Structures are given as C-alpha cells and as structure tokens.
C-alpha cells in the first residue's frame, strides 16, 4: 500500500525515483484525477534527475487547448516494486495521474492531515 496525507486540500503521496546514476530521490505528488497520464514533473526536476527523453507528445489541457510536451522515461518504487513510468515535463507541481491508478483503490480521508491510500484491488 502507498500512503500519504491531505495537505492544503491536496491528496499527496511520495514516490521514490531510481535514477540512472543509482541514486534515489523521493518526490511528493499531488493526485490529479483530471490528469489521465502517469506523472508530471517540472522540466527543471526532470533535467536535474537526468531522465531519458522518449519523444514529444500532444496534450489536451483543461482549457481544451493542445500543446506539445516532452515525455521522459523513469523508474519509481510503486508499493516497493520497481515500475517503469512516463513523465511529462510540464508545470510547477508534481502530479500523479489516473494512468497509474488502474486496478488500484484510491481512498482519501478529505480533511487536513487525512490519510490517503493507494492499494491494489
């Protein structure tokens, strides 16, 4: 089970990245059920971690505009297991999207400091 907390009305969980240089970096993500991809990170974070560029991808934003954004590959620990993920380099806040929630149960106790859990069905 992955667990986190509600902070400032955001359900958050931390994921640990396994970097190409063999180091690890924990990053706290806001769970965004309006984002259908896997992860978003600011371009600066992606660059600092040395993630592998895959290709540019089209994204449809909330205002229905379309943009092209760089897509990167990464490995995270997901409930203690290494998992390959795709990271879109955009925005200022790390986001976790619904593509990582397939076959998972997301429970949010939506109060400040409330428990957030993601568990396999």
Secondary structure, DSSP 8 states (H G I E B T S, - for coil): -EEEEEETTEEEEEEEEE-TTS-EEEEEEEE-TT--SSEEE-HHHHHHHT-EEEEEEEEE-TTS-EEEEEEEEEEEEETTEEEEEEEEE-SSS-EE-GGGGTTEEEEE--STT-EEEEEE-
